[in-house]
Amino acid sequence: MSEYFIGLMSGTSLDGVDGVIADFSVRAPALVLASASMPFEADLKSELLALNTPGDNELHRAALAANQLVTTYAQVIERLLVSAAASGIRRQDIIAIGAHGQTVRHRPQEFGVGYTLQLNNPALLAERTGIDVVADFRTADVAAGGQGAPLVPAFHAAVWGDSSRSRAVLNIGGISNITLLHASGEVQGFDCGPGNALMDFWCQRHTAEPYDDAGAWAASGQVHPPLLAQLLGSPYFSRRPPKSTGRDLFNQPWLEQQLDSFGALAPADVQATLTALTAQVCSQDLRHYMPAATELLVCGGGALNNELMRQIGLALPGVHVRSTQAHGLPPLQVEAAAFAWLAQAFAHNKPGNLTAVTGAKDPRVLGALYKAARKPDLG
């Protein structure tokens, strides 16, 4: 029987919401039946970014931002349902929505247990859509002593695990994370460090564009070796997994502090150096933790950055580097599909975390259910 779930993801790149309808009675590439995306309104994006750091009246502002985020979520869901209607899929056929929310703070294993905070209002989303919502995926893992991240490796293993080869999956959103799928069946995964977040910030500041389209601006510059060496000196990169990070560490103030040690650098050269930083930390992690890898599948917005992909490929001779599109899932659909998968795991009372990845003491069923008053199908 078909098992339809919606997955919604708004990641650390803060570019908007990606959504999918997935059928987990089949495997990729037929897994995703419909997809939709919406960019954030400028005011919401600005507020979400501001809420990553301390500020005035945070609780009130966070609550309003969560409501505005859910409005965008609901709009994406309506687009998904319109698209899926052509295949005969109705609102009442969707078992649940997996809604990740927007991470604004991530401090696991600090201050005692630590915490992770995703802005969301799943009760409002269930009310708006008439579909059950599963949300709050990370806190059960943190409560069990884990990092609460990354959670996507379990999905990557389910979809792309292969006993005939050692394959890795690299997600490059605002933060980059890697999944190592060993031919033995062992799965590892952790956050490598910055993905697009620093590159996007620098591009917005100097070109007024939201991101470096295809990495063309970075390709026009020259890597500045002393700056790159200083950036690579961050203690995070030498920490052993399990580990996770976010904009709490790799943010605008961090970058500006690093740049203070240097004179005026050409903005394009800084962009080239930030691109090299992401390429190097990701490739170094793969070489160190899975030297037998023969294939690297890349997803997230970074997969569309030609210069970044070129640099990763150069750093990994002998490894076939390509987009997840080659294995049935476009790079901007992977994370949304992962949270649809996590909602399905919740529905079947199955653990969604991998303790070898997050460091939690035991597997945990992830998420909390928000029941909807079911609405008739509206299209």
C-alpha positions, 0 to 999 in steps of 0.5 A: 500500500502507498504511504504518503508523507509530506516533508518540509525543510527550511535550512540554515541557508535561510533561502526558503522552504522546500517540500515534497510528497513522498511515497515510502512504499517504493524506493528512489527514484520513484520516492518523490511524487511532488515537490514545491519550494517558496523563498522567504519574504525578506522580512522573515529571512531578516528576522530569522537571521537576527534570532540566531543571535541574542537580541531584544524581546526575543520570545515575542519576536520568535513566536511571531516569526514561527507563525509567519514561517508556518504560513509559508509552510502551509502555502508550500503544502497547498502547492504540493497538493495541487501538483499531486492531484493530477496523480489522484492523491488527495489531502486525506491520503497524506498520513502526516507532515514532517515539519522540521522548523527553523533552527535558530540556536543549536547548543547540544551537550553544553550547560548540562544536557544542552538544547536545540531550538527550532522555531515552529508552530506545528499546532497551527500548521495542523489547523491550517492544513487539516493534516497531522503534523510531526515536529520537534525531531531533534530534542529527544536525541539531545535529551538522550545525550546526543547532538540532535544532528545530523539526522539525515544519515539514517535516511541516506542509509535507507535510500543509498546504502550499498553493500558493494561499495563505500559511498558518502553523501554530502549535504551542503546547506548553510552548514555542511554535513556528511554521511559515510555509508560503508560497504560493511553497513556501518554508518557514520555522519557529522557536521563538517562545518560551514557550507553556504552560510559564510559564502552567502553572507559575503556575497550579499554584502558585496554584490547585493545578490542572495548567493554566488550563482554557480560559484561564478564570483568565487571563480573570478577571485584567487584563494588567499592562502594565509586567510584560508590557513587561519580559517582552517585553524578553527578548533571545530575542524579538529574535533572528533565526531560525534559533532554538530554545529550551526550559525551559533559558531560559523556566523558573520561575527566569526568571519569578521573576526578572522578578517581583522587579522588581514588588511583590505582583501579583494572581496572576490578573493575572500569569496574564493577563499570561503569556497575553498574552506567549504571544499577543504573541510568536506574533502578532508573529512571524507579522506580521513574517515572513509579513505575507501570511498569511491563515490560522493553524492552531493545535495543541498544548494551547494550541489548547484555551485559549480566552482565548489563542486569543481574544488571538491572534485579536485581535492578527491582524486579517484572519487566520483563526485556528482549530484544526488540527481544521478541517484534519483533525487534532485539535490534540493529535494533530499532534506525535505524527503528525509523529514518525510521519512522521519515522519514515517518512522515516527508513525511506525514507532521506529527510531529515527536517530543513529547513535553512532552518528549523534552520540545518543545513548540509545535509539529514540523515536523522534518527534511529537505528534500534533493531530489535525481536525481533518478537512475535506479535500480542497484540491 
